[in-house]
Amino acid sequence: MEARPGPAFLDALRRAWGDGDAVLPVDPRLPAPVAHALLDELGAGDPVESGDALVVATSGTTGDPKGVVLTHEAVTAAATITSAAIGVDPERDRWLCKLPLSHMGGLGVVTRWLCTGTPVTFDTADPAATLTAAVPTQLEREDHSRFRVVLVGGSADWRAERTANVVRTYGLTETGGGVVYDGFALPGVEMRIAADGEVLLRSPSLLRCYRDGTDPKDADGWLPTGDDGALDAGSGRLTVFGRRGDLIVTGGEKVWPEPVERVLRGVVGVADVAVIGRADPEWGQAVTAVVVPADSSAPPDLVVLRAAVRAVLPAWSVPKALELVDDLPRTSIGKLRRAAL
């Protein structure tokens, strides 16, 4: 189904579910060949099992997208626990949907309408909208102060502080969207850290399987997230370090890109930045800053970038190289496609 925002999508989704069909939302902005390839890859038109509600493509930041199969039970669980966590009142609240419906951020808003009866609008000027979901880039560009709650996810938030109405969420397409709010698991959701540091989640909102029939959950129902993290021994709060494949090992020391990126975004002249590890014969990997300059005629200098990082992070986190680019590859919801750099 073409996931074009608006009432027509809501009606089509409701009809499809009423007919016992599952829905695969496709981003209408995709070029036709890409959309057709996605439909072929995810088996559009092939049978689904009774109870399946959605087939949602993962963002594809680490490779080809996978088709995540979510049941009606999982979708309802996600809508229920997320709504309860922020105290949604269907009589008083209204969701503004402004994220793509082909991903869980926008789709989750719509399914909350279907599962909880909370109204939804696609009109960004609707004064009755009290709730919305956004990505960090939107917080930088738009005023969200009028909303009672803003759920932020899709990618790591680089700002240390946000306004009180912002709730940082953590989750995957495989979890039916965010299931950890501001570091704490929602009711019915469990978190633990594997011996090797990987974050594991267990939730009633988890996928049934991928479209190819494989199930990433272990025998006890735990989902490996592909992220490394830690749980605070006292509070139980989760800190996510980053995607396991993003970790840079330089001279035997481990460097997570996101803390370095947060520092570099604060340097004058940096419009956008990604930190990656380039193969290096001496260090194994060299910490490299890939920067979009605010002014291409006066780009930031590596010496300045190094000094900024050295002031707040360990010496091994300091970039050894600078690459200047016009833009960074990102998904439709703003996730950095680090593997494409």
N, C-alpha and C positions, 0 to 999 in steps of 0.2 A: 504494500500500500504506500502511495506517495504521501510522505509525512509533511504536508503543507499546513502550516499553522492556521487555525481557524475553526469555526463551528462545523464545517463539513467533515473535518477529520474526526471530531468527536462523534458525529452521527455515524460515520463509517465504522469506527472502532466499536461502537455500541452494537451496530447491526451485525458485524462480523462475530462478535462474542455471542450474540443472541442466536446466531446460526451454528454455533459450536466450532467456529473456525479460530485459528491462531493468526496473529497479525505480525508481519515483518515490515516495520516502518523504514522507508527509504528516503534519504535526504533528497529533496527536489533540486538541490543545487548541484548534485553530481552530474558530470557529463554523461550522456546516454551510454557510451561504451563502458564507463566505470560502473554505472548502475546495473547494466546487464551482467557484467562480470560478477558483481556482488550477488545478484539474484541467483546466478548459476552456482557460485561458490557455496551459498547457504541453502541451496536446495529448495528454492521457491517453487511451490506447486507440488512438492512431495508431501506425502501424508504426515500428519502430526498425531500424537497420542491424545486420547480423551483427557481433557483437563488442561492441556497446554493453552496458554493465553498469548504469549509473545515470543517472537524470535528477534533478538536485538543484536546487531553487529557490535562487537567490541571496537574500541577506537582505532586499533591498528597501529598504536605508537611503537610497538616492538615487532611488527611484522604484519602479515596478512590478517584481516579481521576474522574473528570466529563468531559463529552464530550461537548466542546464549539462549537456551530454551527456559522460559519462566512459566510456571503453571499459574492458574487462577489463584490457587492457595498461596503461592509465594507472593504474587502481586498484591493480594489482599493483605497479607501479613506486612509487607513493606509499607503500604498505605496507612495501615492502622498504627503501626509502631512509630512511624515518623510523625504522623499527625498528633498522636498522644504526647510525644516528646516535647512538642512546642505548643501544646495546649490549643489545638485548632478547634474553633467553634463554627460549625457549618452555618449557623444562624447569623454570625457576625463577621466572619472572615471571608475573604475571596482571594484566590490565587491569581497572580499574573504570570502567565507562561510566556517567557521570552527566550528560552533556550531551544535548540533544535529538537524536534520530536523524534528524531532518529536515534537519540541518545537518552540515557536514563534521567539526566537532569530535567529535560523538558517533558519526557514521557511520564516521569514520576508525578509531575504536577497534574497531568491529565488523568492518570489512573487514580490519584487521590480523589478527584472529582467523581469518578465512576464508583469507587469503593466506599467513600465516606459521605458523598453528597455535598461536599464543599464546593461552592461555585468557582468557576475558572473563567478568566477573560484573557484575550490576546491583545487587548487595547492598552498600550503602555500609558495612555493618559487617563485611564479609568480611575477616578478618585476613590472608588470603593475598594480597590485592591489593597489588601493589608499584608499579603504574604507573597514572596517570590523566591525564585532560585536563580543564582547567577554564578558566573565564573570570575576569578580575580580580575581579569582584564576589564570586565564591565564595572567592577567597583571603582576602578581607577578613572573610568571615563564618565560615569553617570552618578547622579545623586540618588542614594537609596534611603535617605533619612525618613521618608514618609511611611515606610513599611514597618509593621510591627516586628516581623522576622524576615531576615534574608538568609536563606540557606546557600552556602558557598561551597562549591566542590568542582569537580572536573579536572583540577590540577592543583598542585600545592600553592598555598597562598604565601606570597613572599613578604607581605607586610607583617611586622611584628605586632602591631596594634590595629584593631578595627573598632568601629562604633559598637555600642552595646547590643544593637539589634542584629548583628551579624553572627551567625552560627557556622563554624567551620565543620564540614562533614567529610567523612572518609568512608569510602566504599568502592565497589567495582560494579561493572555491568553484571557480573556473576552473583553479586549480593543483592541485586535489584535496586541499586543505588546506595546512597549513604546510609550506613547502619551504626556509625560511630560519630557522635556529635561532640565537638570540642574535646576530643580525646576519650570520651566515655561511651561505652557500649549502650545501645538502646535496650529497653526491656525485651528479654527473650534472646538477646544476642550475646554470644560469648567470644572472648578473645584470649589467645595465648601465644607465646613466642616459642617457636621450635628451637631445638638445641643449636641449630646453625644460625639463629637470629631471624628467621622468617616469621612474618606475622601470619597467624592462622585465625580464621573466623568461622563461627558456626551460628546459623541464623535460620529462622523459619522462612526467610525470604530468599534463600539460596536457589540457584538454578537447579533444574532437574538434570540437565546434561548439556553438552554442546550439540550442534545440529548434526555432527557426524556420528553421534551416539556415544562419544567418550564422556566420562564423568570425572572431573578433576578432584572431586571430594574423596577423602580417604574412607576407610571402612567405618569410622566413627562419625562421619559427617562433617569433618573439618575441611575447610577450603584453604589451600595454600594460596596466598595473595600475590606472591612474587615480589613483595616488599619486605625490606628489613626494618625492624623497629625494636622498641623496648617498652615494657610496662613498669610504671613507677611502683616500687615495692610498697609504698604507703597508701597512695590514693588509687592505684590501679589504672592511672591515666596512660593512654597509649601515645607514644611519640613515634612517628613514622620517619625513618631516615631517607628512604627513597627506593626506587626500583633496583632490584638486586643487580641487574645488568648495567646500571648506571654507575656503580661504584668504581672509582678510580684507585688503582694501586700504584703508587709512585715511590720508588726507592724502598719498598716494603711497607710504606705507610698507607692507610686507607683515607680517601678523601671523598665525601659525599658532595655532589655538585651543588645542591640547593643552598646550603649555608654560604658558599662562596658567591653564588648568584645573588643572594639577598644583599651582600655587601656591595657587589659591583653595580647593582641597580641604583645605589645611592650615590655613585660617582657622577659628577657633572660631565655631561657629554655622552652618557650611555642611555640610549633609548630602549634597548632590549639586549639581553645577554643569555647565553647558554655556556655552561662549563662542561667540557668533555675531556676524556683522556686520549691523547694521540700516542701511537706506538713510538717508543723511544729506546734506542739501543743501550743507553746508560741507565735510565730510570725505570724501564719497563713501560710505563706510561707517563707522559708529560701532561700536567694540568694545563689545559688550554682554554682561554677565554675567547668565545666567538661572539663578537659584539656588533650590534647595529648602532652606528653612531647617530646622535641627534642631529649633527651637522656633518655631512660627508666631507666637507672642505676643511673641517677642523676636528678630526677624530680624536678620541682619548688616547693617551700615551700609555704603553705597557708599564713604564716606571710608576706612573700615578696609580694604575690599577693594582700593581703589586704592593705599593705602600698602603693602600686602603685595606687590602686583605691582611697584610702582615700586622696591622694595628689591632686586629680583633680575633684572628684565627691562627692556629699553629703554622709554623713556617712551611711545612710541607703542603699546605693548602694554597700557597701563593702561586698564581699562574706563571708558568715558564714561557708561555707564548701567547700572542694575540693574533686573532684572525678577524678581519673586518668584512662584514657582509651587508647586503642591502636589506635582508629580512631573514627571519628564522622560520623553518618549516613547522607549521602547527596544524592541528586538526581543526574541524569546524567549531569545536567548543574551546579552543585555545590551548590544548595540551601540546607541549613541545614534542616534536617527533625527533628525539635525540639521535635515533639510529640513522636518520637521513643526513646528519651533519658529517 
